[in-house]
Amino acid sequence: MMTEPVSDSRLALYEGLISLAWVDERLDPAEKIVLEDIFAQHHGLTDEQRAALTRDITTPVRLADIWPRLTDPQDRARFLDMADVIFKSDGEVDDSEADIYAVKLAKHLGTLALDGVKRELDDLRTELTEADKKEAEAYRDYAKNFGLFAFAKKLIGRGTDREDRTGTEL
């Protein structure tokens, strides 16, 4: 069965990971191993894409050249998640790595329609609040008709008076 090539944005994600390993201008052997593992384990890459990425690990590449191709928000988010793995694989995160992460995170967040997300969350919160009110009302109605007190009222005279059978007011 032949695998379809991944999108250019997804391919840029993987190429971007290579660029992250080179941010400090050196490729640590641990970073190389992590990249090879990532490329070997991620589904969707064709054999040709996997081989090219593995071959390209040893060639420095600039993230500035790749970032514009990383167009899918999910690919950018995955890239940022995996950046931490690359940066920590050599046992230290240097200032250049921390700086590049902060800049790319800000750029990624800037491309998201956060106002729309906030509006959707507010609408969802309102819907859930209304649903909670309706559910509480339904529980009260149920308890009023079928709860312990309703049962007790039925036993004590069908709830028509406020006294029990001994004449004590309820």
C-alpha positions in Angstrom: 0.0 0.0 0.0 1.4 3.4 -1.1 1.4 6.3 1.3 0.3 9.7 -0.1 2.9 12.4 0.5 2.1 14.7 3.4 1.2 18.3 2.8 3.9 20.9 2.3 3.0 22.4 5.7 3.5 19.1 7.4 6.8 18.5 5.6 7.9 22.0 6.7 7.1 21.0 10.2 9.7 18.2 10.0 12.2 20.4 8.1 11.7 23.0 10.8 12.6 20.5 13.5 15.9 20.0 11.6 16.5 23.8 11.7 15.8 23.8 15.4 18.6 21.3 16.0 20.9 23.8 14.2 19.8 27.0 16.0 22.9 26.9 18.2 25.0 26.3 15.1 25.9 22.7 15.9 24.2 19.4 15.6 24.5 17.4 18.8 24.5 13.6 18.4 21.5 13.4 20.7 19.6 15.8 18.6 20.4 13.7 15.5 19.1 10.6 17.2 15.9 12.3 18.3 15.2 13.6 14.8 15.9 10.2 13.3 13.4 8.7 15.8 10.8 11.3 15.0 11.0 10.7 11.3 11.0 7.0 11.7 7.9 7.0 14.0 5.6 9.6 12.4 2.9 8.3 10.2 2.1 9.8 6.8 5.6 10.3 5.5 6.4 8.4 2.3 9.6 6.4 2.3 11.1 9.0 0.0 10.2 11.8 2.3 11.5 9.9 5.3 14.8 9.2 3.6 15.2 12.8 2.4 14.5 14.2 5.9 17.0 11.7 7.5 19.6 12.7 4.9 19.0 16.4 5.5 19.6 16.2 9.2 23.3 16.9 8.8 22.7 20.0 6.6 22.1 23.3 8.4 18.8 25.0 7.4 17.4 28.3 8.5 14.0 28.3 10.2 13.3 31.7 8.6 13.3 29.9 5.2 10.9 27.2 6.4 8.4 29.1 8.7 6.4 30.6 5.8 5.6 27.1 4.5 4.3 26.0 8.0 0.8 27.3 7.2 -1.4 24.8 9.0 -2.2 25.9 12.6 -2.1 22.3 13.8 1.3 21.8 12.2 2.6 25.0 13.8 1.3 23.8 17.2 2.9 20.4 16.8 6.1 22.0 15.7 6.2 24.1 18.9 5.4 21.1 21.0 8.2 19.1 19.4 10.6 22.0 19.7 10.9 21.3 23.4 12.0 17.7 22.7 14.6 18.9 20.2 16.0 21.6 22.5 16.2 19.4 25.6 17.7 16.4 23.8 21.3 17.6 24.2 20.7 18.2 27.9 20.6 22.0 27.8 18.4 24.8 26.3 20.7 27.7 25.4 19.5 31.3 25.0 19.3 31.2 21.2 17.0 28.2 21.4 14.8 29.8 24.1 14.6 33.0 22.0 13.6 31.3 18.8 10.9 29.4 20.7 9.5 32.5 22.2 9.4 34.3 18.9 7.8 31.5 17.0 5.3 30.9 19.7 4.3 34.6 19.6 4.0 34.4 15.8 1.9 31.3 16.0 -0.4 32.7 18.6 -0.7 35.9 16.6 -2.1 33.9 13.6 -4.9 32.3 15.6 -8.3 34.0 15.7 -8.2 34.2 19.5 -11.2 36.6 19.6 -13.3 34.1 17.7 -12.1 31.3 20.1 -13.0 33.5 23.1 -16.4 34.2 21.7 -17.0 30.5 21.1 -16.0 29.7 24.6 -18.2 32.4 26.0 -21.2 31.1 24.0 -20.4 27.5 25.1 -20.2 28.7 28.8 -23.7 30.4 28.4 -25.1 27.2 26.8 -23.7 25.1 29.6 -25.1 27.4 32.3 -28.5 27.3 30.7 -28.3 23.5 30.4 -27.2 23.3 34.1 -30.2 25.4 35.1 -32.6 23.2 33.1 -31.1 20.1 34.6 -31.3 21.5 38.2 -35.0 22.4 37.5 -35.7 18.9 36.2 -34.1 17.4 39.3 -36.2 19.6 41.6 -39.4 18.6 39.7 -38.4 15.0 40.0 -37.6 15.3 43.7 -40.9 17.1 44.3 -42.9 14.4 42.7 -40.9 11.3 43.4 -38.4 12.1 46.2 -38.4 11.0 49.8 -40.5 13.9 50.9 -43.1 13.3 48.2 -43.3 9.7 49.3 -43.6 10.7 52.9 -46.5 13.1 52.0 -48.3 10.3 50.2 -48.0 8.1 53.2 -49.2 10.8 55.6 -52.4 11.5 54.0 -51.7 12.1 50.4 -50.2 15.5 51.1 -53.6 17.2 51.5 -53.1 18.5 55.0 -50.2 19.7 57.1 -50.6 17.3 60.0 -49.5 13.8 60.5 -51.8 11.1 61.7 -51.2 11.9 65.3 -52.3 15.5 64.8 -48.8 17.0 64.9 -48.3 19.8 62.4 -45.7 19.0 59.8 
